[in-house]
């Protein structure tokens, strides 16, 4: 079996939604230079729907592919639907990731949640703090 699926390779070689959104409604950045993966997600939200989403990722092919597919999965969705996106759903959409690269899907989930939290904070929207992860400590990056 190949290390990466065709879909992972496609999203790595042809990432979707790359870039920055000026005056984004929510921005989330997660990762750590020590582990080598940093993701930044930008959200443009109107009437509680994600109208646009972009990402900037510094990292491996799995990190780029996870960012790319995650942005596709939440574009056009409500903020609540985006919050419900799990790293497991990202991995399934990609057709799988090697075990040592699963942390990339976790970063994608956390970056989206961080951007939504930023949106809530900027707009004074109350939220359940338990929905949002603590800062990523890269513990998952030590997976073997």
C-alpha positions as CSV (number, residue, x, y, z in Angstrom):
1,X,0.0,0.0,0.0
2,X,1.2,3.5,-0.8
3,X,2.1,5.7,2.1
4,X,-0.3,8.4,1.0
5,X,-3.7,8.2,-0.8
6,X,-4.3,9.8,-4.2
7,X,-6.5,12.3,-2.4
8,X,-3.8,13.3,0.0
9,X,-1.4,13.7,-2.9
10,X,-3.9,15.8,-4.8
11,X,-4.5,18.2,-1.9
12,X,-0.8,18.4,-1.3
13,X,0.1,19.1,-4.9
14,X,-3.0,21.2,-5.7
15,X,-4.1,22.7,-2.4
16,X,-7.4,24.5,-2.3
17,X,-8.2,27.8,-0.5
18,X,-4.6,28.8,0.0
19,X,-4.0,32.4,1.1
20,X,-5.1,35.1,3.5
21,X,-8.4,36.9,3.9
22,X,-7.9,40.5,4.7
23,X,-10.2,41.7,7.5
24,X,-11.1,38.1,8.3
25,X,-13.9,37.7,10.8
26,X,-12.0,34.9,12.6
27,X,-8.3,33.9,12.5
28,X,-6.9,30.8,14.1
29,X,-3.3,29.7,14.3
30,X,-2.1,26.5,15.9
31,X,1.1,24.5,15.8
32,X,4.6,24.8,16.9
33,X,7.8,25.4,15.0
34,X,9.5,22.6,17.1
35,X,7.2,20.0,15.5
36,X,7.4,21.7,12.1
37,X,3.7,22.2,11.4
38,X,2.0,25.6,11.8
39,X,-1.5,26.2,10.4
40,X,-3.4,29.5,10.1
41,X,-7.1,29.5,9.1
42,X,-9.0,32.7,8.1
43,X,-12.8,32.8,8.1
44,X,-15.2,35.2,6.4
45,X,-18.6,34.8,8.0
46,X,-22.0,36.3,7.0
47,X,-25.3,35.4,8.7
48,X,-23.5,32.6,10.7
49,X,-22.4,30.9,7.4
50,X,-18.8,30.6,6.4
51,X,-18.7,32.4,3.1
52,X,-15.0,32.1,2.6
53,X,-12.1,30.2,4.2
54,X,-8.4,30.3,3.5
55,X,-5.3,28.8,5.0
56,X,-1.6,29.2,5.3
57,X,0.3,26.1,6.4
58,X,4.0,25.6,7.1
59,X,4.5,21.9,7.3
60,X,4.6,18.6,5.6
61,X,2.4,17.3,2.8
62,X,0.0,15.8,5.3
63,X,-0.4,19.1,7.1
64,X,-1.1,20.9,3.8
65,X,-3.5,18.2,2.6
66,X,-5.3,18.3,6.0
67,X,-5.6,22.1,5.8
68,X,-6.8,22.0,2.2
69,X,-9.5,19.4,2.7
70,X,-10.7,20.8,6.0
71,X,-11.3,24.2,4.3
72,X,-13.3,22.5,1.6
73,X,-15.4,20.7,4.2
74,X,-16.4,23.8,6.1
75,X,-16.9,26.3,3.3
76,X,-20.6,27.2,3.0
77,X,-21.4,25.5,6.3
78,X,-22.7,27.2,9.5
79,X,-20.3,28.1,12.2
80,X,-21.8,25.3,14.4
81,X,-21.2,22.8,11.6
82,X,-17.6,23.9,11.3
83,X,-17.1,23.5,15.0
84,X,-18.4,19.9,14.7
85,X,-15.7,19.0,12.2
86,X,-13.4,16.4,13.7
87,X,-9.9,15.3,12.9
88,X,-11.4,11.9,12.2
89,X,-13.7,13.3,9.5
90,X,-10.7,15.0,7.9
91,X,-8.7,11.7,7.9
92,X,-11.7,9.9,6.4
93,X,-12.2,12.6,3.7
94,X,-8.5,12.2,2.8
95,X,-8.9,8.4,2.6
96,X,-6.5,7.9,5.5
97,X,-3.2,9.2,6.8
98,X,-0.2,7.3,8.1
99,X,-0.3,6.9,11.9
100,X,2.6,9.2,12.5
101,X,0.8,12.0,10.5
102,X,-2.5,11.9,12.3
103,X,-1.5,14.9,14.3
104,X,-1.9,17.0,11.1
105,X,-5.6,16.3,11.0
106,X,-5.8,17.3,14.7
107,X,-4.1,20.6,13.9
108,X,-6.7,21.2,11.1
109,X,-9.5,20.7,13.5
110,X,-7.9,22.9,16.2
111,X,-7.1,25.7,13.7
112,X,-10.8,25.9,12.7
113,X,-11.9,25.9,16.3
114,X,-9.3,28.6,17.1
115,X,-10.6,30.7,14.2
116,X,-14.2,30.3,15.3
117,X,-13.3,31.2,18.9
118,X,-11.6,34.3,17.6
119,X,-14.8,35.2,15.7
120,X,-16.8,34.7,18.8
121,X,-14.4,36.8,20.9
122,X,-14.4,39.6,18.4
123,X,-18.2,39.7,18.2
124,X,-18.9,39.2,21.9
125,X,-20.7,36.0,21.2
126,X,-21.0,33.7,24.3
127,X,-19.8,30.1,23.9
128,X,-19.1,27.0,25.8
129,X,-15.3,27.1,26.5
130,X,-15.2,23.3,26.6
131,X,-15.8,23.2,22.9
132,X,-12.3,24.7,22.3
133,X,-9.0,22.9,22.8
134,X,-6.3,24.2,25.1
135,X,-3.3,25.5,23.2
136,X,-1.7,22.7,21.2
137,X,1.4,21.4,22.9
138,X,2.6,19.2,20.1
139,X,2.3,16.1,22.2
140,X,0.7,14.4,19.3
141,X,3.7,15.3,17.2
142,X,5.7,12.8,19.2
143,X,3.5,9.9,17.9
144,X,5.4,7.1,16.4
